[in-house]
Amino acid sequence: MEATSGPVRTPRVNLLWTGGWDSTFRLLQLLLVHRVEVAPYYLKDPTRASTDIELKTMAGIIGVLHARYPHTRELLQPLHVAEVSKLPTDPEFATALAEVRRRNYIGSQYVWLPAFCRQHGINDMEIGVHVDDRVQSVLRTMVTEFDHPAGFRSVRVDPKHAGTPEYRLFGSFSFPLFLIDKVEISRQANGSDWGDIMEMTWFCHTPVRGKPCGTCGPCVYTIQEGLARRVPMSRRALSFFYRRLLLPFKDPLRHARASLRRHLSGRREAATGTGHS
């Protein structure tokens, strides 16, 4: 990848940035290759133990970018931070997530991310969905490529799927990393001399003494997707046993709990209907 010379004014790109591997790589692409103005967004989840580390990580990366690439001072807007706890509850997204989860498990953040976009009138937020990501497997047959107004190609859910739960959840997003995996991101980043910045990124949701735990979702995905070196050896050993002995039961238990909740909900609705007859 070669950067063009001098900042060029183009439409702003909205980016969900967590300080993680995928979203940081995308930030670097936007600022250093495409040289477009970026509005980064971060949603603070009070249940996530890694919030402070993620915010410090992003501050550190911004400092390096400003020092090494002065033009990013103009292109990179201040980080927009929002509290998940202050987002309005939207039954439409909760229902859509429940429908998608009947077929594939995806995280609860996909209720409040579209709610945030709706609240702020954003219909083009970039997120770092990539090959081997659960969301990528959900949307693989539903996406289409398009020309972004900022001058690059990207991917989004095809509007022909409007009305589906997948479109309700993901219609406000685009997925510029949809066709590459974490290892390819590493290869491209190293080829562009961004390797040291990428190593500053953070991914673990439940750190242990400031280090990746090895057993949370992002740690497991990081190991499975070819970047095990980023997890300390001792936690990698623990992760090995966790993935072999406990993880195989996680999805079946989720499906069983969801099925039980639907069953109980149906019984309550039936009882209510009987009581009113």
C-alpha positions, 0 to 999 in steps of 0.5 A, a space after each residue: 500500500 502506498 499513501 498518496 501525497 497530501 491530505 485530500 478532502 473527501 466525505 468523512 468515514 464513520 468508524 467503530 473503533 475499539 483499539 482492537 486489531 481489526 478496527 485499528 487496521 482499518 483506521 490506519 488504512 483510512 488515514 494513511 492510504 485513503 487519507 480521508 477524514 475519520 470520525 471514530 466512535 467508541 461505545 463504553 460497555 459497563 459490563 466489560 472489564 477491559 474498558 479502561 485498557 481500550 481507552 488507554 490503548 486508543 490514546 496511545 495509538 493516537 499519540 503515535 499517529 500524530 507524532 509519526 504522521 502529522 497529517 492525521 492531526 487534521 484527518 482524525 476527529 476526536 474520539 466520540 465516546 458514548 455510554 451503552 447504558 444510556 442508549 434507548 431500548 429498541 425492541 425491534 433490534 432485540 427481536 431481530 437479534 433473537 431471530 438471528 440467534 436461533 440459527 447462529 450465535 452473535 454477541 449482544 452488542 448487535 442490539 445496541 450498536 444499531 440502536 446507537 446508529 439510529 439514535 445518531 442518524 448514522 447509516 454508514 458506520 464501518 465495523 471490522 467484520 472479517 473472515 472467520 468472524 461469526 457475523 461474517 458467516 451470518 452475512 456471507 450470502 447477503 452482502 454486496 460490494 459498493 463504491 464508497 463516496 470516499 473513493 474505495 470499495 466496501 461491502 454492505 448487506 444488500 438492500 434486497 434483504 430489507 425486512 430480514 432480521 439480518 438487515 435490521 441489525 446490520 443495514 446501517 453498517 459497512 464491512 471493508 474487511 469482509 474478505 480478509 482474515 486476521 493473518 492477512 491483516 497482519 501481512 498487509 500491516 507489516 508490509 506497510 510498516 505498521 506492525 509496531 502500531 498493530 502490536 499496541 492494539 488490545 483485544 481481551 475483555 477480561 484481562 488478568 493482571 493487565 494481560 490477556 486472559 486466554 479464555 474470553 471470546 476475543 482471546 479464543 478467536 485471536 488464538 483460533 484465527 492465527 494470532 496466538 502469539 498475542 496471548 501469553 504462553 501461560 494463558 495459552 495453555 489454559 486456553 487450550 484446555 478451556 477450548 477442548 473441555 468447556 467451549 464445545 458445550 457453550 453453544 449447545 447450552 446457549 441454544 438450550 437456554 434460548 429454547 427454554 425461554 421461548 417455551 416459557 414465554 409461549 406458555 405465559 402468552 397462552 395462559 394470558 390469552 386463556 385468562 382473557 377469554 
